[in-house]
Amino acid sequence: MASTDNGVDVKKHSADDLAGLEAGLDALDSVVVSRTPLRETLNRKVLPPVTAIVLVLVVWQLLVWAQVAPEYKLPAPADVWAEVSDAWLKGTLLDYIWTSVSRGLLGFLIALAIGTPLGLLVARVRFVRGAIGPILSGLQSLPSVAWVPPAVLWLGLNDSMMYAVILLGAVPSIANGLVAGIDQIPPLFLRAGRTLGATGLREARYIVMPAALPGYLAGLKQGWAFSWRSLMAAEIIATSPDLGVGLGQLLEHGRTNSSMSQVFLAIFLILLVGIAIDLLIFSPLERRVLRSRGLLVTR
Amino acid sequence: MATTTATTAKVAEDATAVPYAARIEHVSKSFPTPGRTGGQQLVLDDITLDVAPGEFVTLLGASGCGKSTLLNLVAGLDRPSVGSIGTDGRPALMFQEHALFPWLTAGRNIELALKLRGVAKAERRPEAERLLDLVRLQGAYGKRVHELSGGMRQRVALARALAQDSRLLLMDEPFAALDAITRDVLHDELTRIWRETGLSVLFVTHNVREAVRLAQRVVLLSSRPGRIAREWTVDLPHPRRIEDAAVAELSVEITEELRGEIRRHGQH
């Protein structure tokens, strides 16, 4: 072989150059991660929904001007706005919202505390999965409004009845989300965790829960939507002076008073709270988790 | 074939309590045949193999020779059907995929291994930095897994495996998914780290040149079922290069043998 001399030469160099070679490879192969500038975010994320809202308001006003329906069926945007400012001046607007939101959030937190260990058990213990897995996913398709009559009979017209309905709606979806998240964990992570010595509770704490987090968050998001829906159903059906006035009761009062603008106000507020909680809590949380794992593709 | 005495690797003095890093004795493994009830498929047949403290052994074989199965058995992820396996402590295991946890940074991945090993909190960060230093990834501590290149990920995975402080490192085709240049660089790195740490390595591959370039001993497995077909002692000095004439020469010999093993399967 003619290259023997050369080979020895290369060897000597390679020992010194290895670090440099490696640094070069690292620099060439690394992925540069950059964040999008604020202005672009505004253009992409804020402009489209604002345009849509303005468009809806314009069409609405045009329909009112065209008098497609009598005023008691279709109030003007200005009438609904008057209802908002009226409630605001009386100081009741925030009360309505807070009554419902505090119930919804507390109910959701209790559902979280029950749904999480339940989901973990169903996902990890074969017997438990066989026993209650199908029931748990079946419960998700049962509209939680169906729980209102029995809850009223069991618990009476009070707050615990509201919470019972929220729990029956939200616990299954939180548990199911966690089960789905755990089922999607690549087996490689579990093997890697086991070789590192993560077994039993430590496996659940350090490997299973963080690996299942994206699915779990999706379950939480859905769980919140279910909590909020169940609560509104309960508030509309069960009205009593003891319960205070939440958004559901506001809607029901609007109906009994034949005040369409109050009905519209209640519906807007219910929608607004749902969107706000999602936008302020769940979406940022979800984006943060996905981005940190390199799973968020920005387009 | 007699066990090679390790000349290039430093043998850890305190390892004398157990004269081996891994001892595989008459191990067979069969799995239930899929689809049929009661059927058993023999994957490994009567494997006996010792890995001496500080020794670098590669297990070489074509598809279906059960090399990954054997590694799983040594790692304790599965149990042999027959025979026994002894290791000096719990071995560390590296996979073909980096298997780093994407919810943690590179540094935190290493710290998790340290934490699960029982290292005190205050010592974890400096130890993780030291290990990243060892694989020449200073400054990668806060990097997320998706921000690293394939070669860097495998180096972090190597650092995490080293964090387990095992005497034996099991490697399951850890460089198979990398491009040729990166793989070559990582061969050098692995050799350097093996010599610095005095670890024992059991390295599985189907790449003959890789086996020869890295190992002190190459063990060829036959396929279906996996049996030890032949062993070679590689006493070429380090650093070796994949282009070295001596590496090529031995590779040709081993490849011929491997081809012979594969050819046997086409004959019936």
HADDOCK unambig.tbl for C-alpha pairs under 7 A between the chains (distance, minus, plus):
assign (segid A and resid 7 and name CA) (segid B and resid 244 and name CA) 6.92 0.50 0.50
assign (segid A and resid 11 and name CA) (segid B and resid 239 and name CA) 6.86 0.50 0.50
assign (segid A and resid 22 and name CA) (segid B and resid 185 and name CA) 6.89 0.50 0.50
assign (segid A and resid 26 and name CA) (segid B and resid 149 and name CA) 6.70 0.50 0.50
assign (segid A and resid 26 and name CA) (segid B and resid 152 and name CA) 6.80 0.50 0.50
assign (segid A and resid 29 and name CA) (segid B and resid 149 and name CA) 5.19 0.50 0.50
assign (segid A and resid 30 and name CA) (segid B and resid 147 and name CA) 6.34 0.50 0.50
assign (segid A and resid 30 and name CA) (segid B and resid 148 and name CA) 5.45 0.50 0.50
assign (segid A and resid 30 and name CA) (segid B and resid 149 and name CA) 5.11 0.50 0.50
assign (segid A and resid 31 and name CA) (segid B and resid 147 and name CA) 5.16 0.50 0.50
assign (segid A and resid 31 and name CA) (segid B and resid 148 and name CA) 6.51 0.50 0.50
assign (segid A and resid 188 and name CA) (segid B and resid 99 and name CA) 6.35 0.50 0.50
assign (segid A and resid 189 and name CA) (segid B and resid 99 and name CA) 6.06 0.50 0.50
assign (segid A and resid 192 and name CA) (segid B and resid 99 and name CA) 6.40 0.50 0.50
assign (segid A and resid 195 and name CA) (segid B and resid 92 and name CA) 6.55 0.50 0.50
assign (segid A and resid 195 and name CA) (segid B and resid 93 and name CA) 6.55 0.50 0.50
assign (segid A and resid 196 and name CA) (segid B and resid 113 and name CA) 5.74 0.50 0.50
assign (segid A and resid 196 and name CA) (segid B and resid 116 and name CA) 6.69 0.50 0.50
assign (segid A and resid 196 and name CA) (segid B and resid 164 and name CA) 6.92 0.50 0.50
assign (segid A and resid 197 and name CA) (segid B and resid 116 and name CA) 5.98 0.50 0.50
assign (segid A and resid 198 and name CA) (segid B and resid 116 and name CA) 6.56 0.50 0.50
assign (segid A and resid 210 and name CA) (segid B and resid 103 and name CA) 6.77 0.50 0.50
assign (segid A and resid 292 and name CA) (segid B and resid 103 and name CA) 6.84 0.50 0.50
assign (segid A and resid 293 and name CA) (segid B and resid 102 and name CA) 5.21 0.50 0.50
assign (segid A and resid 293 and name CA) (segid B and resid 103 and name CA) 5.75 0.50 0.50
assign (segid A and resid 293 and name CA) (segid B and resid 146 and name CA) 6.77 0.50 0.50
assign (segid A and resid 294 and name CA) (segid B and resid 146 and name CA) 5.55 0.50 0.50
